[in-house]
Amino acid sequence: MAHDLNKLGLTTRSIHAGQHKDPATGAVAPPLYQTSTFAFDSCGQGAARFSGEEEGYIYTRMGNPTIARLEEAVSTLEGGAGGLATGSGMAALCTSVFALLEQGGHIVSSSSVYGPSRVVIERDFSRFGVTATFVDSSDTAAVAAAMRPETKLVFVETPANPTLTISDLRAIADIAHAHGALLMVDNTFASPILQRPIEHGADVVMHSMTKFLNGHTDVVAGMIIPASDALLKRIRASHYYFGAVMDPHQAWLVLRGLRTLSLRVKASQANAMRVAEWLEAHPKVEWVAYPGLASHPQRELAARQMDGPGALMSFEVKGGVKAGAAMLDHVELMTLAVSLGGIETLIQHPASMTHAAMPREARLAAGITDGLVRVSVGCEDVEDLLADFAQALEHA
């Protein structure tokens, strides 16, 4: 008997969403349709599919059975109207902005977002007459003050990258909608296991599926999940022509990774709580930003809005950049690399890596200090992680 997945738990949904028995063979694992095009039974059928009179596949840029399963799965987890898979998280962002704004439009965005997201909005879309205002979106008054008559989109990343500040999604959705604007949320840091922005009023959710949704540091991918059929149709038109399509093999790999999403997120989160508490008590650590700590200024908001504080944190070593670099140069178990959300622990320095393209003044205004270190805690035995932090900090 078929189940209504929406009535089941998130772990169950992550395992079963998009999982259909193959009608031809009974295969439990989804088939990989590694094809660029699909044959028609007749000229009339081809015409009917192109006109939209008949459902069916035409060309993988316009749809593919493997990719469709992944889109269904992620949309089910997020509670959206459907999904649009892309070749990267940046493709998801650019496709969405391209579809939702036009010349003269204005974006209000979190100041602390993934570095390239800010750069493409601030530098590239401005060439086409789209303006942007960047604010501390954890301050809802600042968001409201930044709204203009021409504001069409509010873009929020929460928890923020890499400061881990939390923005009130319900309050910001109300502000956006009162001004006739849409709210788009980058939910990469939390994943739908911990946060589902559509439940809080968001109109569009996006992911870099490279991170938690895939979880194995071997795929680059993105996803757009609109909350309504109208927005799905609107963004899909740009998705087709923008060419931000995902490769079927990559979709197959992410779909496989999605099956363990809940298990991985919960294991990483449990480790992260231990690591954050340990770092905060360490004499060589200046501060730690982690939504699960009592010291986090938006801890209560995070507890209301999220199902857990997640696996990401940032901290600063006493002694500034030089001391932090010395610590980073001596990690042994952890991997000094950008990205996040994999089963292994990754550690990096945003000011010189992921956010290096941002002007220093803009970085500092967003709370991204020169000495900030970002950690994506993985699924290793936590005692091994703490031992690696201990030996690396000896060199700070």
C-alpha positions as CSV (number, residue, x, y, z in Angstrom):
1,M,0.0,0.0,0.0
2,A,1.3,3.4,-0.9
3,H,2.1,5.8,1.9
4,D,1.5,9.6,2.0
5,L,5.1,10.5,2.6
6,N,4.1,13.9,4.0
7,K,2.5,12.2,7.0
8,L,5.8,10.3,7.8
9,G,8.9,11.4,9.6
10,L,11.8,13.2,8.0
11,T,14.1,10.3,8.2
12,T,11.6,8.0,6.6
13,R,11.0,10.7,3.9
14,S,14.7,11.1,3.2
15,I,14.9,7.3,2.6
16,H,11.8,6.8,0.5
17,A,11.1,10.1,-1.3
18,G,11.5,9.7,-5.0
19,Q,12.0,6.0,-4.5
20,H,9.7,4.1,-6.9
21,K,10.1,0.4,-7.9
22,D,11.2,0.3,-11.5
23,P,8.2,-0.9,-13.5
24,A,10.3,-2.7,-16.1
25,T,12.6,-4.7,-13.8
26,G,11.4,-4.2,-10.2
27,A,14.8,-2.7,-9.3
28,V,14.8,-1.1,-5.9
29,A,17.6,1.4,-6.6
30,P,16.6,4.0,-9.2
31,P,17.8,3.4,-12.7
32,L,20.3,5.8,-14.2
33,Y,19.0,7.3,-17.4
34,Q,22.3,8.6,-18.9
35,T,20.9,9.9,-22.1
36,S,20.7,13.3,-23.7
37,T,17.5,12.7,-25.8
38,F,14.4,10.5,-25.9
39,A,12.8,8.8,-28.9
40,F,9.2,9.5,-30.0
41,D,6.8,6.9,-31.2
42,S,5.7,9.2,-34.0
43,C,6.0,12.7,-35.3
44,G,2.7,13.5,-33.7
45,Q,3.9,12.4,-30.3
46,G,6.9,14.6,-30.6
47,A,4.8,17.6,-31.5
48,A,2.4,16.8,-28.6
49,R,5.2,16.7,-26.1
50,F,6.7,20.0,-27.4
51,S,3.3,21.7,-27.2
52,G,2.6,20.4,-23.7
53,E,-0.4,18.4,-24.8
54,E,1.2,15.1,-23.8
55,E,3.5,14.4,-20.8
56,G,6.8,12.7,-21.5
57,Y,10.5,13.3,-21.9
58,I,12.1,15.1,-24.8
59,Y,15.6,16.2,-24.0
60,T,17.6,16.0,-20.7
61,R,18.0,19.7,-20.4
62,M,14.2,19.8,-20.2
63,G,13.7,16.8,-18.0
64,N,15.1,13.3,-17.2
65,P,13.6,10.4,-15.2
66,T,16.6,10.2,-12.8
67,I,16.8,13.9,-12.3
68,A,13.0,14.0,-11.8
69,R,13.2,11.5,-8.9
70,L,15.8,13.7,-7.2
71,E,13.6,16.8,-7.7
72,E,10.6,15.0,-6.3
73,A,12.6,13.8,-3.3
74,V,14.0,17.2,-2.3
75,S,10.7,18.9,-2.9
76,T,9.0,16.4,-0.6
77,L,11.5,17.1,2.2
78,E,11.1,20.8,1.8
79,G,7.4,20.8,1.3
80,G,7.5,22.6,-2.0
81,A,5.5,22.5,-5.2
82,G,8.4,20.8,-7.1
83,G,12.1,20.9,-7.6
84,L,14.5,22.2,-10.3
85,A,17.9,20.5,-10.2
86,T,20.9,22.5,-11.4
87,G,24.5,21.9,-12.0
88,S,25.7,23.8,-8.9
89,G,24.4,25.9,-6.0
90,M,25.5,29.0,-7.9
91,A,23.5,27.9,-10.9
92,A,20.5,27.6,-8.6
93,L,21.0,31.1,-7.3
94,C,21.6,32.7,-10.7
95,T,18.7,30.9,-12.3
96,S,16.3,32.0,-9.5
97,V,17.4,35.7,-9.6
98,F,17.3,35.6,-13.4
99,A,13.7,34.4,-13.3
100,L,12.4,36.5,-10.5
101,L,13.9,40.0,-11.3
102,E,14.1,42.3,-14.2
103,Q,15.8,45.6,-15.0
104,G,15.1,48.1,-12.3
105,G,14.4,45.4,-9.7
106,H,15.9,45.5,-6.2
107,I,17.2,42.8,-3.9
108,V,17.5,43.0,-0.1
109,S,20.0,40.3,1.0
110,S,21.7,39.1,4.1
111,S,25.1,40.7,4.3
112,S,26.7,37.4,5.5
113,V,26.1,34.9,2.7
114,Y,28.3,32.6,0.7
115,G,30.9,34.9,-0.8
116,P,30.2,34.2,-4.5
117,S,26.5,34.6,-3.9
118,R,27.1,38.2,-2.8
119,V,29.6,38.9,-5.5
120,V,27.3,37.8,-8.4
121,I,24.4,39.8,-7.0
122,E,26.5,42.9,-6.3
123,R,28.8,42.8,-9.3
124,D,27.1,40.9,-12.1
125,F,23.4,41.4,-11.8
126,S,24.0,45.1,-11.3
127,R,25.2,45.2,-15.0
128,F,21.7,44.4,-16.0
129,G,20.0,47.1,-13.9
130,V,19.3,45.1,-10.7
131,T,20.4,46.8,-7.5
132,A,21.0,45.3,-4.1
133,T,21.1,46.3,-0.5
134,F,23.0,44.1,2.0
135,V,21.9,44.1,5.7
136,D,22.3,42.1,8.8
137,S,19.1,40.1,8.3
138,S,19.2,38.9,11.9
139,D,17.9,42.5,12.6
140,T,14.4,42.5,11.2
141,A,14.2,46.3,11.5
142,A,17.2,46.6,9.2
143,V,15.4,44.4,6.7
144,A,12.3,46.5,6.9
145,A,14.3,49.7,6.5
146,A,16.0,48.4,3.4
147,M,12.8,47.7,1.5
148,R,11.9,50.0,-1.5
149,P,9.0,50.2,-3.8
150,E,11.1,48.4,-6.5
151,T,12.2,45.6,-4.1
152,K,11.1,42.3,-5.7
153,L,13.2,39.8,-3.7
154,V,14.5,39.3,-0.2
155,F,17.3,36.8,-0.1
156,V,18.3,35.3,3.3
157,E,20.9,32.6,4.3
158,T,20.2,31.3,7.7
159,P,22.3,30.1,9.6
160,A,24.5,32.6,7.9
161,N,27.7,31.7,6.1
162,P,30.1,31.8,7.9
163,T,29.0,33.9,10.9
164,L,26.2,31.5,12.0
165,T,23.8,34.3,12.8
166,I,20.1,33.3,12.6
167,S,17.4,35.3,10.8
168,D,13.8,35.2,11.7
169,L,12.2,33.7,8.6
170,R,8.5,34.2,9.6
171,A,9.1,37.9,10.4
172,I,11.1,38.5,7.2
173,A,8.5,36.7,5.1
174,D,5.9,39.0,6.5
175,I,8.0,42.1,5.7
176,A,8.7,40.9,2.2
177,H,5.1,40.0,1.4
178,A,3.8,43.3,2.9
179,H,6.0,45.1,0.3
180,G,4.9,42.8,-2.6
181,A,8.3,41.0,-2.7
182,L,9.2,37.3,-2.5
183,L,11.4,35.6,0.1
184,M,14.1,33.2,-1.1
185,V,16.1,31.3,1.4
186,D,19.4,29.5,1.0
187,N,18.9,26.4,3.2
188,T,22.2,24.8,2.5
189,F,23.6,25.1,6.0
190,A,20.6,23.6,7.8
191,S,19.2,21.1,5.2
192,P,15.5,20.2,5.4
193,I,16.2,17.8,8.2
194,L,16.7,20.8,10.5
195,Q,14.9,23.6,8.8
196,R,12.1,24.0,6.2
197,P,11.8,27.6,5.2
198,I,8.5,27.2,3.3
199,E,6.9,26.3,6.6
200,H,7.9,29.8,7.8
201,G,6.6,31.7,4.7
202,A,9.4,31.4,2.2
203,D,8.5,31.5,-1.5
204,V,11.6,29.8,-2.9
205,V,14.2,27.6,-1.2
206,M,17.6,26.9,-2.8
207,H,20.4,24.5,-2.0
208,S,23.9,23.8,-2.9
209,M,23.3,20.0,-3.0
210,T,27.1,19.7,-3.1
211,K,26.9,19.9,0.7
212,F,24.6,18.0,3.1
213,L,22.1,16.7,0.6
214,N,24.8,14.7,-1.2
215,G,27.1,14.5,1.8
216,H,30.1,12.7,0.3
217,T,32.2,15.5,-1.2
218,D,32.1,14.0,-4.7
219,V,29.4,15.9,-6.5
220,V,28.7,19.6,-7.4
221,A,24.9,20.2,-7.7
222,G,22.1,22.6,-6.8
223,M,18.4,22.7,-6.3
224,I,15.6,25.2,-6.5
225,I,12.3,24.5,-4.7
226,P,9.5,27.0,-5.3
227,A,6.6,27.0,-2.8
228,S,3.8,27.3,-5.5
229,D,3.0,25.9,-8.9
230,A,3.0,29.5,-10.3
231,L,6.6,30.1,-9.2
232,L,7.7,26.6,-10.3
233,K,6.4,27.4,-13.8
234,R,8.0,30.8,-13.8
235,I,11.4,29.6,-12.7
236,R,11.3,26.4,-14.9
237,A,11.0,28.5,-18.0
238,S,14.3,30.3,-17.2
239,H,15.8,27.0,-16.0
240,Y,15.3,25.4,-19.5
241,Y,16.8,28.3,-21.4
242,F,19.5,29.3,-18.9
243,G,21.0,25.8,-19.4
244,A,21.7,25.2,-15.7
245,V,20.8,21.5,-16.1
246,M,22.1,18.8,-13.9
247,D,23.8,15.7,-15.3
248,P,21.8,12.5,-14.7
249,H,24.8,10.6,-13.1
250,Q,25.3,13.5,-10.6
251,A,21.5,13.3,-9.8
252,W,21.8,9.6,-9.3
253,L,24.7,10.1,-6.8
254,V,22.9,12.8,-4.9
255,L,19.8,10.7,-4.7
256,R,21.9,7.9,-3.2
257,G,23.4,10.4,-0.7
258,L,20.0,11.7,0.2
259,R,19.0,8.3,1.7
260,T,21.4,8.8,4.6
261,L,20.9,12.6,5.0
262,S,19.0,12.4,8.3
263,L,21.5,9.9,9.8
264,R,24.5,12.0,8.7
265,V,23.1,15.4,9.8
266,K,22.2,14.0,13.3
267,A,25.6,12.4,13.8
268,S,27.4,15.5,12.6
269,Q,25.3,17.7,14.8
270,A,25.9,15.6,17.9
271,N,29.7,15.9,17.3
272,A,29.4,19.6,16.6
273,M,27.8,20.3,20.0
274,R,30.6,18.5,21.8
275,V,33.3,20.3,19.7
276,A,31.7,23.8,20.2
277,E,31.5,23.3,24.0
278,W,35.1,22.1,24.0
279,L,36.4,25.0,21.9
280,E,34.5,27.6,23.9
281,A,36.3,26.3,27.1
282,H,39.7,26.3,25.5
283,P,42.1,29.0,26.7
284,K,43.5,29.7,23.2
285,V,40.0,30.3,21.7
286,E,38.7,33.9,21.7
287,W,35.0,33.1,20.8
288,V,32.8,30.4,19.3
289,A,29.7,31.0,17.2
290,Y,27.4,28.0,17.3
291,P,23.6,28.2,17.6
292,G,23.5,25.4,20.1
293,L,25.6,27.3,22.7
294,A,24.0,29.4,25.4
295,S,26.3,32.2,24.4
296,H,24.8,32.4,20.9
297,P,22.7,35.6,20.7
298,Q,19.9,34.0,18.6
299,R,19.9,30.6,20.4
300,E,16.2,30.9,21.3
301,L,15.2,31.8,17.8
302,A,17.2,28.9,16.4
303,A,15.4,26.6,18.8
304,R,12.0,27.8,17.6
305,Q,12.8,27.8,13.9
306,M,15.1,24.8,13.6
307,D,15.0,21.2,14.7
308,G,18.6,21.4,15.8
309,P,21.7,23.7,15.7
310,G,23.4,21.9,12.9
311,A,27.0,20.9,12.2
312,L,28.6,24.3,11.3
313,M,30.4,26.7,13.6
314,S,33.0,29.5,13.4
315,F,35.5,30.5,16.0
316,E,38.6,32.7,16.4
317,V,41.9,31.8,17.9
318,K,43.5,34.2,20.3
319,G,46.4,35.9,18.5
320,G,44.5,36.7,15.4
321,V,45.2,35.6,11.8
322,K,48.7,34.4,12.5
323,A,47.7,32.1,15.3
324,G,44.7,30.8,13.4
325,A,46.8,30.0,10.4
326,A,49.3,28.2,12.5
327,M,46.5,26.1,13.9
328,L,45.1,25.4,10.5
329,D,48.5,24.3,9.1
330,H,48.8,21.6,11.8
331,V,45.4,19.8,11.6
332,E,45.9,16.1,10.9
333,L,42.6,14.3,11.0
334,M,40.5,17.3,9.8
335,T,40.9,18.4,6.2
336,L,41.9,21.9,5.3
337,A,39.5,22.5,2.5
338,V,36.5,24.6,1.5
339,S,32.9,23.2,1.2
340,L,30.9,21.7,4.0
341,G,28.3,19.1,4.8
342,G,30.4,16.0,4.0
343,I,30.9,13.0,6.2
344,E,34.4,14.3,6.9
345,T,35.3,17.4,9.0
346,L,36.4,20.3,6.9
347,I,38.1,23.5,8.2
348,Q,38.9,26.7,6.4
349,H,39.7,30.4,6.6
350,P,36.9,32.4,4.9
351,A,38.7,35.7,4.7
352,S,41.4,34.3,2.5
353,M,39.3,31.5,0.8
354,T,35.5,31.4,0.3
355,H,34.9,35.1,1.0
356,A,38.2,36.5,-0.4
357,A,36.4,38.2,-3.4
358,M,34.4,40.4,-1.0
359,P,36.0,43.8,-0.2
360,R,37.5,43.7,3.3
361,E,35.2,46.5,4.5
362,A,32.2,44.6,3.4
363,R,33.4,41.4,5.0
364,L,34.0,43.1,8.4
365,A,30.6,44.8,8.2
366,A,29.1,41.4,7.7
367,G,30.9,40.1,10.8
368,I,33.4,38.0,8.8
369,T,36.6,38.9,10.7
370,D,40.1,38.3,9.4
371,G,40.7,35.7,12.0
372,L,37.4,33.8,11.7
373,V,37.8,30.0,11.1
374,R,34.8,28.0,9.9
375,V,34.4,24.3,10.7
376,S,32.0,21.8,9.1
377,V,31.9,19.0,11.6
378,G,31.7,15.5,10.2
379,C,30.8,12.0,11.4
380,E,34.1,10.9,12.8
381,D,34.4,9.7,16.4
382,V,34.2,12.9,18.3
383,E,37.1,12.1,20.7
384,D,39.4,11.9,17.6
385,L,38.3,15.3,16.5
386,L,38.9,16.8,19.9
387,A,42.4,15.3,20.0
388,D,43.1,16.8,16.6
389,F,41.9,20.3,17.7
390,A,44.0,19.9,20.9
391,Q,47.3,19.2,19.1
392,A,46.6,21.8,16.4
393,L,45.9,24.5,18.9
394,E,49.2,23.8,20.6
395,H,50.8,25.5,17.6
396,A,48.7,28.6,17.8
